[in-house]
């Protein structure tokens, strides 16, 4: 995915660079956009709640993600 694609809160995303036989674990929902002025916002990361059972939000580079 290129950074020109728009990802919104509530979108389902996956990380194809890290997909393996358990692709379902790599699907998540966007729950937060990084706030302006933070490290994450400056490096274009967004908060994803992954379906891997970890129960935490990970801030991932937008360039690594694709909409489902």
C-alpha positions as CSV (number, residue, x, y, z in Angstrom):
1,X,0.0,0.0,0.0
2,X,1.2,3.5,-0.7
3,X,0.8,6.3,1.8
4,X,-1.6,8.1,-0.6
5,X,-4.4,5.6,0.2
6,X,-6.7,6.8,3.0
7,X,-7.3,4.7,6.1
8,X,-10.0,5.8,8.6
9,X,-10.9,4.8,12.1
10,X,-13.1,1.7,11.8
11,X,-11.4,0.3,8.7
12,X,-10.3,-3.3,8.7
13,X,-6.7,-3.7,7.7
14,X,-4.0,-6.4,7.3
15,X,-0.3,-6.4,7.1
16,X,0.6,-8.5,4.0
17,X,4.4,-8.1,4.6
18,X,4.1,-10.3,7.6
19,X,1.3,-12.7,6.6
20,X,1.9,-16.4,7.0
21,X,-0.3,-19.5,7.3
22,X,-2.3,-17.8,10.1
23,X,-3.4,-14.7,8.1
24,X,-6.5,-14.2,10.3
25,X,-4.2,-13.1,13.1
26,X,-2.9,-10.3,10.9
27,X,-6.3,-8.6,10.5
28,X,-7.2,-5.7,12.7
29,X,-9.4,-2.7,13.0
30,X,-8.1,0.9,13.0
31,X,-9.0,2.4,16.4
32,X,-6.9,5.5,16.6
33,X,-4.9,8.0,14.5
34,X,-1.7,9.4,16.0
35,X,-2.1,12.9,17.3
36,X,-0.3,15.8,15.6
37,X,3.1,16.6,17.1
38,X,3.7,13.1,18.5
39,X,6.4,10.7,17.2
40,X,3.8,8.4,15.7
41,X,2.0,11.2,13.8
42,X,5.3,12.5,12.4
43,X,6.1,9.0,11.1
44,X,2.5,8.3,9.9
45,X,1.5,5.5,12.2
46,X,-2.0,4.5,13.2
47,X,-3.4,2.5,16.1
48,X,-4.6,-1.0,15.1
49,X,-6.3,-3.4,17.4
50,X,-5.2,-6.8,16.1
51,X,-7.3,-10.0,16.1
52,X,-4.4,-11.9,17.6
53,X,-5.7,-11.9,21.1
54,X,-3.1,-9.6,22.6
55,X,-5.7,-7.1,23.7
56,X,-3.5,-4.0,23.0
57,X,-3.4,-1.3,20.3
58,X,-0.2,-1.3,18.2
59,X,0.9,1.8,16.3
60,X,1.8,0.6,12.8
61,X,3.3,2.4,9.9
62,X,0.6,3.2,7.4
63,X,2.8,2.1,4.5
64,X,2.7,-1.5,5.9
65,X,-1.1,-1.7,5.9
66,X,-3.8,-2.5,3.4
67,X,-7.5,-2.2,3.7
68,X,-9.4,-5.5,3.8
